[in-house]
């Protein structure tokens, strides 16, 4: 019993040491410049969109726990992802969806069946961001990968293409 009281006294002392210092050493508030406000707003916008994409990915996984593929959503305000695609494909101001085949649904399929599977998987992923991105054909670019990360195909402007075409 004495050991428990002693331990409790030590824990209480440690807690009081940390709590008693709260409020000391705070800096006085300084004025924020216009540029800093703009930077903060841009970061919040980007973080808000990233949070939306993360929530969409979690919803996608939770709604089909035995069938989901590895899906990543990105938003590009520039041509950052263009080098990932054949010439003529632009990702500027579009949502870029990466779909990795972690369940072998793209394996051992004919050309037509593979394009149909791309369509099925892209539309499933898009359904979770459709409330924000209204037009899939105009605002979404998707890339499909094998389990090993090899590009198999892509979606651009409403059309599905095999990578080797």
N, CA, C and O of each residue as an XYZ file, in Angstrom:
660
protein
N       0.816     -1.182      0.000
C       0.000      0.000      0.000
C       0.869      1.260      0.000
O       0.551      2.242     -0.671
N       1.985      1.221      0.769
C       2.877      2.371      0.840
C       3.534      2.608     -0.524
O       3.780      3.747     -0.921
N       3.814      1.498     -1.236
C       4.441      1.630     -2.550
C       3.478      2.308     -3.533
O       3.901      3.127     -4.349
N       2.197      1.971     -3.458
C       1.212      2.574     -4.346
C       1.079      4.060     -4.070
O       1.000      4.857     -5.006
N       1.052      4.451     -2.790
C       0.961      5.862     -2.437
C       2.214      6.614     -2.912
O       2.123      7.725     -3.433
N       3.362      5.999     -2.726
C       4.614      6.623     -3.137
C       4.626      6.825     -4.660
O       5.009      7.893     -5.137
N       4.208      5.805     -5.424
C       4.140      5.887     -6.881
C       3.142      6.958     -7.311
O       3.407      7.728     -8.234
N       1.995      7.002     -6.637
C       0.988      8.018     -6.968
C       1.533      9.412     -6.698
O       1.300     10.327     -7.488
N       2.258      9.591     -5.593
C       2.827     10.893     -5.271
C       3.849     11.324     -6.317
O       3.888     12.492     -6.706
N       4.669     10.395     -6.770
C       5.675     10.706     -7.798
C       4.984     11.094     -9.104
O       5.355     12.090     -9.724
N       3.982     10.318     -9.529
C       3.255     10.631    -10.765
C       2.577     11.993    -10.665
O       2.605     12.772    -11.617
N       1.964     12.284     -9.505
C       1.319     13.575     -9.310
C       2.346     14.708     -9.388
O       2.069     15.750     -9.982
N       3.505     14.517     -8.806
C       4.565     15.515     -8.866
C       5.032     15.770    -10.284
O       5.238     16.919    -10.676
N       5.199     14.712    -11.053
C       5.633     14.854    -12.451
C       4.578     15.592    -13.254
O       4.901     16.480    -14.043
N       3.320     15.229    -13.057
C       2.231     15.881    -13.791
C       2.186     17.365    -13.452
O       2.034     18.197    -14.347
N       2.314     17.704    -12.190
C       2.279     19.108    -11.779
C       3.454     19.896    -12.352
O       3.317     21.080    -12.661
N       4.589     19.256    -12.491
C       5.739     19.934    -13.104
C       5.434     20.353    -14.531
O       5.784     21.460    -14.940
N       4.784     19.477    -15.296
C       4.460     19.790    -16.680
C       3.327     20.803    -16.771
O       3.377     21.713    -17.598
N       2.316     20.655    -15.938
C       1.145     21.518    -16.009
C       1.463     22.917    -15.517
O       0.933     23.882    -16.069
N       2.289     23.067    -14.522
C       2.556     24.384    -13.953
C       3.261     25.315    -14.932
O       3.170     26.533    -14.783
N       3.953     24.782    -15.918
C       4.671     25.606    -16.891
C       3.814     26.070    -18.047
O       4.284     26.844    -18.880
N       2.572     25.623    -18.127
C       1.713     25.988    -19.243
C       1.416     27.477    -19.189
O       1.063     28.002    -18.133
N       1.555     28.153    -20.303
C       1.243     29.570    -20.377
C       2.466     30.461    -20.292
O       2.388     31.633    -20.658
N       3.576     29.955    -19.829
C       4.785     30.758    -19.732
C       5.569     30.673    -21.031
O       5.566     29.640    -21.700
N       6.227     31.741    -21.378
C       7.103     31.740    -22.540
C       6.382     31.907    -23.860
O       6.981     31.664    -24.908
N       5.119     32.312    -23.857
C       4.404     32.519    -25.109
C       4.870     33.805    -25.770
O       5.120     34.806    -25.098
N       4.981     33.771    -27.067
C       5.361     34.960    -27.804
C       4.158     35.874    -27.941
O       3.013     35.422    -27.975
N       4.432     37.140    -28.017
C       3.331     38.052    -28.299
C       2.952     37.884    -29.761
O       3.792     37.552    -30.598
N       1.684     38.116    -30.060
C       1.215     37.928    -31.426
C       1.811     39.003    -32.322
O       1.888     40.174    -31.948
N       2.230     38.584    -33.511
C       2.764     39.547    -34.466
C       1.830     39.615    -35.658
O       1.059     38.686    -35.900
N       1.891     40.669    -36.377
C       1.017     40.860    -37.533
C       1.426     39.891    -38.645
O       2.612     39.671    -38.888
N       0.435     39.327    -39.305
C       0.669     38.411    -40.420
C       0.544     39.203    -41.711
O      -0.400     39.972    -41.892
N       1.498     39.009    -42.600
C       1.471     39.730    -43.872
C       0.434     39.116    -44.807
O      -0.030     37.995    -44.602
N       0.089     39.872    -45.826
C      -0.871     39.412    -46.833
C      -0.356     38.158    -47.536
O      -1.123     37.231    -47.800
N       0.935     38.129    -47.837
C       1.520     36.971    -48.518
C       1.435     35.718    -47.650
O       1.189     34.624    -48.158
N       1.637     35.875    -46.350
C       1.537     34.729    -45.438
C       0.100     34.209    -45.381
O      -0.122     33.000    -45.319
N      -0.865     35.112    -45.401
C      -2.273     34.697    -45.401
C      -2.587     33.913    -46.672
O      -3.239     32.871    -46.609
N      -2.134     34.398    -47.813
C      -2.375     33.703    -49.082
C      -1.729     32.322    -49.052
O      -2.340     31.344    -49.481
N      -0.508     32.235    -48.553
C       0.187     30.949    -48.453
C      -0.577     29.980    -47.556
O      -0.743     28.809    -47.898
N      -1.034     30.466    -46.420
C      -1.797     29.620    -45.489
C      -3.078     29.135    -46.140
O      -3.430     27.962    -46.013
N      -3.789     30.027    -46.843
C      -5.036     29.627    -47.504
C      -4.786     28.580    -48.584
O      -5.568     27.641    -48.728
N      -3.697     28.733    -49.346
C      -3.358     27.731    -50.370
C      -3.051     26.377    -49.733
O      -3.468     25.337    -50.242
N      -2.318     26.395    -48.615
C      -1.999     25.146    -47.924
C      -3.260     24.489    -47.376
O      -3.413     23.270    -47.458
N      -4.164     25.296    -46.818
C      -5.417     24.745    -46.307
C      -6.256     24.146    -47.429
O      -6.866     23.089    -47.265
N      -6.279     24.839    -48.581
C      -7.021     24.320    -49.731
C      -6.428     22.988    -50.176
O      -7.156     22.023    -50.407
N      -5.104     22.939    -50.295
C      -4.439     21.702    -50.711
C      -4.661     20.607    -49.677
O      -4.965     19.469    -50.032
N      -4.510     20.945    -48.404
C      -4.705     19.939    -47.359
C      -6.155     19.474    -47.303
O      -6.419     18.300    -47.044
N      -7.099     20.387    -47.544
C      -8.511     20.007    -47.567
C      -8.800     19.028    -48.690
O      -9.538     18.061    -48.502
N      -8.218     19.275    -49.863
C      -8.406     18.379    -50.997
C      -7.736     17.036    -50.731
O      -8.296     15.987    -51.049
N      -6.541     17.065    -50.150
C      -5.866     15.817    -49.807
C      -6.677     15.027    -48.791
O      -6.757     13.801    -48.876
N      -7.278     15.719    -47.834
C      -8.123     15.061    -46.843
C      -9.349     14.445    -47.505
O      -9.737     13.324    -47.179
N      -9.962     15.182    -48.440
C     -11.107     14.646    -49.173
C     -10.714     13.389    -49.938
O     -11.445     12.399    -49.918
N      -9.561     13.417    -50.615
C      -9.101     12.248    -51.361
C      -8.808     11.071    -50.430
O      -9.109      9.925    -50.764
N      -8.229     11.345    -49.278
C      -7.956     10.283    -48.309
C      -9.260      9.670    -47.793
O      -9.370      8.449    -47.682
N     -10.244     10.510    -47.481
C     -11.540     10.003    -47.037
C     -12.206      9.185    -48.143
O     -12.837      8.163    -47.872
N     -12.064      9.637    -49.388
C     -12.634      8.900    -50.522
C     -11.983      7.535    -50.669
O     -12.660      6.543    -50.939
N     -10.672      7.484    -50.492
C      -9.960      6.205    -50.580
C     -10.416      5.262    -49.472
O     -10.625      4.073    -49.713
N     -10.567      5.781    -48.276
C     -11.022      4.946    -47.156
C     -12.437      4.446    -47.410
O     -12.731      3.275    -47.172
N     -13.318      5.323    -47.891
C     -14.685      4.897    -48.219
C     -14.674      3.805    -49.277
O     -15.402      2.818    -49.166
N     -13.848      3.982    -50.303
C     -13.723      2.986    -51.374
C     -13.308      1.625    -50.804
O     -13.867      0.593    -51.176
N     -12.341      1.632    -49.916
C     -11.861      0.388    -49.306
C     -12.936     -0.230    -48.418
O     -13.168     -1.437    -48.466
N     -13.585      0.594    -47.613
C     -14.562      0.079    -46.649
C     -15.825     -0.460    -47.323
O     -16.462     -1.375    -46.801
N     -16.183      0.094    -48.460
C     -17.409     -0.358    -49.133
C     -17.227     -1.681    -49.870
O     -18.202     -2.385    -50.132
N     -16.000     -2.017    -50.199
C     -15.750     -3.293    -50.873
C     -14.473     -3.909    -50.317
O     -13.463     -3.972    -51.018
N     -14.503     -4.363    -49.069
C     -13.264     -4.804    -48.400
C     -12.589     -6.015    -49.035
O     -11.393     -6.222    -48.828
N     -13.320     -6.818    -49.801
C     -12.691     -7.991    -50.404
C     -12.389     -7.808    -51.884
O     -11.773     -8.677    -52.503
N     -12.820     -6.678    -52.463
C     -12.646     -6.474    -53.900
C     -11.840     -5.240    -54.280
O     -11.518     -5.066    -55.455
N     -11.503     -4.378    -53.323
C     -10.874     -3.104    -53.659
C      -9.472     -3.298    -54.235
O      -8.756     -4.242    -53.900
N      -9.113     -2.362    -55.114
C      -7.756     -2.293    -55.642
C      -7.036     -1.148    -54.928
O      -7.666     -0.355    -54.229
N      -5.742     -1.068    -55.104
C      -4.960      0.007    -54.493
C      -5.147      1.258    -55.349
O      -4.661      1.325    -56.478
N      -5.855      2.246    -54.805
C      -6.211      3.451    -55.543
C      -5.616      4.670    -54.848
O      -5.704      4.806    -53.627
N      -5.008      5.558    -55.640
C      -4.483      6.821    -55.124
C      -5.054      7.960    -55.950
O      -5.107      7.881    -57.177
N      -5.481      9.018    -55.276
C      -6.016     10.208    -55.936
C      -5.027     11.358    -55.776
O      -4.472     11.569    -54.698
N      -4.815     12.096    -56.862
C      -3.932     13.264    -56.837
C      -4.606     14.390    -57.610
O      -5.401     14.142    -58.516
N      -4.283     15.624    -57.248
C      -4.764     16.770    -58.003
C      -3.545     17.525    -58.517
O      -2.608     17.793    -57.764
N      -3.561     17.860    -59.778
C      -2.410     18.518    -60.379
C      -2.821     19.872    -60.940
O      -3.685     19.957    -61.814
N      -2.191     20.937    -60.427
C      -2.424     22.270    -60.966
C      -1.452     22.588    -62.097
O      -1.562     23.636    -62.734
N      -0.510     21.701    -62.348
C       0.451     21.905    -63.422
C       0.605     20.597    -64.191
O      -0.205     19.683    -64.038
N       1.621     20.511    -64.999
C       1.843     19.308    -65.819
C       2.762     18.309    -65.135
O       3.481     17.572    -65.809
N       2.752     18.272    -63.818
C       3.650     17.418    -63.049
C       3.570     15.952    -63.470
O       4.599     15.285    -63.587
N       2.367     15.449    -63.698
C       2.182     14.025    -64.003
C       2.239     13.726    -65.502
O       2.165     12.561    -65.892
N       2.368     14.745    -66.346
C       2.351     14.531    -67.799
C       3.440     13.567    -68.258
O       3.232     12.788    -69.189
N       4.582     13.617    -67.616
C       5.683     12.740    -68.042
C       5.380     11.270    -67.777
O       6.082     10.392    -68.279
N       4.344     10.999    -66.995
C       3.921      9.629    -66.700
C       3.083      9.028    -67.830
O       2.785      7.834    -67.809
N       2.703      9.839    -68.810
C       1.780      9.413    -69.856
C       2.399      9.592    -71.235
O       3.408     10.280    -71.384
N       1.789      8.968    -72.247
C       2.242      9.200    -73.624
C       2.024     10.666    -74.016
O       1.269     11.384    -73.360
N       2.688     11.099    -75.080
C       2.555     12.477    -75.561
C       1.092     12.786    -75.866
O       0.345     11.938    -76.356
N       0.705     14.021    -75.563
C      -0.651     14.467    -75.855
C      -1.617     14.339    -74.689
O      -2.734     14.850    -74.763
N      -1.218     13.674    -73.621
C      -2.071     13.529    -72.449
C      -1.677     14.609    -71.450
O      -0.523     14.682    -71.026
N      -2.647     15.451    -71.074
C      -2.384     16.540    -70.138
C      -3.097     16.283    -68.812
O      -4.281     15.946    -68.792
N      -2.378     16.441    -67.719
C      -2.960     16.269    -66.390
C      -3.195     17.608    -65.697
O      -3.627     17.639    -64.545
N      -2.918     18.702    -66.381
C      -3.046     20.026    -65.770
C      -4.497     20.280    -65.367
O      -5.417     20.126    -66.170
N      -4.684     20.674    -64.098
C      -5.994     20.979    -63.521
C      -6.964     19.802    -63.606
O      -8.166     19.988    -63.798
N      -6.439     18.615    -63.464
C      -7.268     17.410    -63.477
C      -6.952     16.564    -62.250
O      -5.924     16.743    -61.597
N      -7.848     15.651    -61.957
C      -7.597     14.672    -60.907
C      -6.938     13.474    -61.566
O      -7.432     12.948    -62.564
N      -5.833     13.055    -61.009
C      -5.088     11.901    -61.519
C      -5.327     10.742    -60.566
O      -5.043     10.838    -59.372
N      -5.853      9.645    -61.103
C      -6.129      8.458    -60.300
C      -5.163      7.353    -60.716
O      -5.077      7.000    -61.892
N      -4.446      6.818    -59.747
C      -3.579      5.660    -59.984
C      -4.308      4.436    -59.458
O      -4.783      4.430    -58.322
N      -4.396      3.398    -60.286
C      -5.068      2.167    -59.874
C      -4.092      1.002    -60.060
O      -3.706      0.660    -61.178
N      -3.709      0.409    -58.934
C      -2.774     -0.716    -58.942
C      -3.542     -2.014    -58.739
O      -4.427     -2.096    -57.888
N      -3.197     -3.023    -59.525
C      -3.866     -4.322    -59.476
C      -3.261     -5.176    -58.369
O      -2.328     -5.941    -58.615
N      -3.779     -5.053    -57.166
C      -3.282     -5.856    -56.048
C      -4.069     -7.156    -55.878
O      -3.806     -7.917    -54.947
N      -5.034     -7.419    -56.768
C      -5.865     -8.621    -56.674
C      -5.879     -9.451    -57.970
O      -6.700    -10.354    -58.130
N      -4.972     -9.134    -58.875
C      -4.847     -9.848    -60.154
C      -6.123     -9.817    -60.991
O      -6.437    -10.796    -61.669
N      -6.862     -8.707    -60.954
C      -8.061     -8.603    -61.795
C      -7.708     -8.215    -63.226
O      -8.528     -8.391    -64.127
N      -6.500     -7.689    -63.453
C      -6.075     -7.340    -64.803
C      -5.292     -8.470    -65.472
O      -4.975     -8.383    -66.659
N      -4.983     -9.512    -64.734
C      -4.146    -10.597    -65.255
C      -4.927    -11.536    -66.167
O      -6.111    -11.797    -65.954
N      -4.243    -12.029    -67.176
C      -4.757    -13.068    -68.072
C      -6.073    -12.668    -68.732
O      -6.998    -13.477    -68.806
N      -6.164    -11.446    -69.205
C      -7.378    -10.978    -69.875
C      -7.036    -10.590    -71.303
O      -5.927    -10.147    -71.603
N      -8.017    -10.768    -72.171
C      -7.843    -10.330    -73.549
C      -7.888     -8.805    -73.589
O      -8.233     -8.155    -72.602
N      -7.542     -8.255    -74.720
C      -7.508     -6.799    -74.890
C      -8.859     -6.164    -74.555
O      -8.913     -5.194    -73.799
N      -9.927     -6.690    -75.098
C     -11.265     -6.130    -74.880
C     -11.692     -6.300    -73.422
O     -12.246     -5.377    -72.825
N     -11.438     -7.459    -72.858
C     -11.797     -7.702    -71.463
C     -10.996     -6.805    -70.520
O     -11.512     -6.361    -69.494
N      -9.753     -6.544    -70.863
C      -8.914     -5.681    -70.043
C      -9.431     -4.241    -70.066
O      -9.480     -3.584    -69.027
N      -9.817     -3.749    -71.249
C     -10.382     -2.402    -71.337
C     -11.687     -2.300    -70.553
O     -11.945     -1.279    -69.916
N     -12.505     -3.338    -70.591
C     -13.749     -3.356    -69.801
C     -13.448     -3.361    -68.307
O     -14.150     -2.714    -67.529
N     -12.416     -4.079    -67.905
C     -12.035     -4.104    -66.490
C     -11.504     -2.737    -66.056
O     -11.782     -2.286    -64.945
N     -10.737     -2.078    -66.934
C     -10.284     -0.714    -66.645
C     -11.483      0.195    -66.388
O     -11.505      0.964    -65.427
N     -12.483      0.090    -67.272
C     -13.676      0.933    -67.147
C     -14.390      0.666    -65.824
O     -14.789      1.602    -65.131
N     -14.546     -0.580    -65.485
C     -15.231     -0.953    -64.242
C     -14.489     -0.395    -63.023
O     -15.110      0.171    -62.123
N     -13.191     -0.552    -62.996
C     -12.404     -0.112    -61.844
C     -12.313      1.412    -61.762
O     -12.371      1.970    -60.667
N     -12.172      2.087    -62.891
C     -12.096      3.553    -62.893
C     -13.425      4.160    -62.447
O     -13.445      5.118    -61.674
N     -14.517      3.613    -62.928
C     -15.824      4.138    -62.534
C     -16.097      3.870    -61.056
O     -16.721      4.695    -60.388
N     -15.645      2.744    -60.543
C     -15.808      2.461    -59.114
C     -15.035      3.471    -58.276
O     -15.559      3.984    -57.288
N     -13.794      3.762    -58.658
C     -12.989      4.736    -57.917
C     -13.579      6.138    -58.060
O     -13.654      6.885    -57.084
N     -13.992      6.490    -59.261
C     -14.559      7.822    -59.514
C     -15.836      8.057    -58.709
O     -16.104      9.185    -58.295
N     -16.611      7.026    -58.488
C     -17.882      7.195    -57.770
C     -17.678      7.779    -56.373
O     -18.609      8.352    -55.805
N     -16.484      7.644    -55.816
C     -16.214      8.169    -54.481
C     -15.737      9.620    -54.491
O     -15.668     10.247    -53.434
N     -15.407     10.166    -55.663
C     -15.034     11.576    -55.754
C     -16.000     12.343    -56.652
O     -15.815     13.538    -56.883
N     -17.014     11.675    -57.151
C     -17.962     12.272    -58.087
C     -18.716     13.467    -57.549
O     -19.151     14.317    -58.326
N     -18.885     13.559    -56.228
C     -19.585     14.717    -55.674
C     -18.770     15.999    -55.810
O     -19.339     17.091    -55.828
N     -17.465     15.884    -55.904
C     -16.603     17.047    -56.075
C     -16.225     17.249    -57.542
O     -16.227     18.375    -58.040
N     -15.905     16.167    -58.219
C     -15.483     16.211    -59.619
C     -16.661     15.757    -60.468
O     -16.933     14.561    -60.564
N     -17.350     16.692    -61.075
C     -18.622     16.401    -61.744
C     -18.483     15.654    -63.071
O     -19.316     14.800    -63.374
N     -17.474     15.946    -63.855
C     -17.370     15.370    -65.190
C     -16.125     14.503    -65.291
O     -15.011     15.016    -65.397
N     -16.313     13.207    -65.260
C     -15.179     12.281    -65.294
C     -14.395     12.413    -66.598
O     -13.164     12.427    -66.584
N     -15.096     12.508    -67.713
C     -14.419     12.549    -69.007
C     -13.501     13.765    -69.152
O     -12.422     13.658    -69.735
N     -13.920     14.916    -68.629
C     -13.145     16.138    -68.800
C     -12.149     16.387    -67.672
O     -11.142     17.061    -67.887
N     -12.404     15.859    -66.478
C     -11.622     16.255    -65.312
C     -10.809     15.151    -64.653
O     -10.175     15.384    -63.623
N     -10.817     13.970    -65.220
C     -10.103     12.845    -64.598
C      -9.176     12.192    -65.614
O      -9.537     11.982    -66.772
N      -7.977     11.878    -65.149
C      -7.022     11.069    -65.902
C      -6.661      9.901    -64.987
O      -6.340     10.103    -63.816
N      -6.713      8.693    -65.515
C      -6.404      7.518    -64.691
C      -5.317      6.690    -65.359
O      -5.188      6.664    -66.583
N      -4.544      6.020    -64.526
C      -3.490      5.147    -65.028
C      -3.604      3.819    -64.305
O      -3.747      3.785    -63.082
N      -3.543      2.731    -65.045
C      -3.711      1.390    -64.504
C      -2.374      0.655    -64.509
O      -1.645      0.670    -65.501
N      -2.068      0.019    -63.393
C      -0.791     -0.669    -63.230
C      -1.018     -2.135    -62.886
O      -2.038     -2.503    -62.303
N      -0.046     -2.965    -63.259
C      -0.051     -4.365    -62.839
C       0.366     -4.439    -61.371
O       0.714     -3.429    -60.760
N       0.325     -5.635    -60.825
C       0.745     -5.834    -59.435
C       2.196     -5.389    -59.231
O       2.559     -4.906    -58.159
N       3.011     -5.554    -60.259
C       4.433     -5.206    -60.178
C       4.696     -3.725    -60.435
O       5.845     -3.288    -60.364
N       3.657     -2.943    -60.732
C       3.823     -1.515    -60.985
C       4.104     -1.177    -62.435
O       4.540     -0.065    -62.732
N       3.867     -2.105    -63.343
C       4.075     -1.881    -64.770
C       2.813     -1.232    -65.342
O       1.717     -1.747    -65.119
N       2.930     -0.119    -66.072
C       1.745      0.520    -66.656
C       1.063     -0.398    -67.671
O       1.712     -0.948    -68.561
N      -0.258     -0.554    -67.522
C      -1.031     -1.394    -68.435
C      -1.923     -0.586    -69.362
O      -2.173     -0.987    -70.499
N      -2.405      0.553    -68.876
C      -3.315      1.364    -69.672
C      -3.627      2.670    -68.971
O      -3.141      2.945    -67.874
N      -4.460      3.475    -69.641
C      -4.833      4.757    -69.063
C      -6.196      5.196    -69.578
O      -6.679      4.706    -70.599
N      -6.805      6.129    -68.853
C      -8.069      6.743    -69.215
C      -7.810      8.219    -69.429
O      -7.205      8.879    -68.584
N      -8.273      8.745    -70.572
C      -8.096     10.158    -70.860
C      -9.209     10.619    -71.795
O      -9.455      9.991    -72.825
N      -9.885     11.715    -71.442
C     -10.947     12.328    -72.224
C     -12.012     11.319    -72.658
O     -12.433     11.294    -73.815
N     -12.431     10.500    -71.713
C     -13.533      9.577    -71.968
C     -13.171      8.287    -72.665
O     -14.057      7.488    -72.969
N     -11.908      8.059    -72.927
C     -11.494      6.853    -73.649
C     -10.458      6.069    -72.841
O      -9.615      6.643    -72.151
N     -10.547      4.749    -72.948
C      -9.608      3.848    -72.286
C      -8.631      3.353    -73.339
O      -9.020      3.001    -74.452
N      -7.340      3.332    -72.966
C      -6.286      2.940    -73.902
C      -5.369      1.937    -73.218
O      -5.103      2.032    -72.020
N      -4.887      0.968    -74.002
C      -3.838      0.080    -73.513
C      -2.512      0.825    -73.609
O      -2.338      1.683    -74.474
N      -1.597      0.503    -72.739
C      -0.349      1.249    -72.664
C       0.497      1.114    -73.928
O       1.165      2.068    -74.328
N       0.477     -0.040    -74.548
C       1.349     -0.276    -75.692
C       0.809      0.295    -77.001
O       1.434      0.126    -78.048
N      -0.335      0.964    -76.957
C      -0.895      1.534    -78.197
C      -0.350      2.915    -78.453
O      -0.708      3.546    -79.447
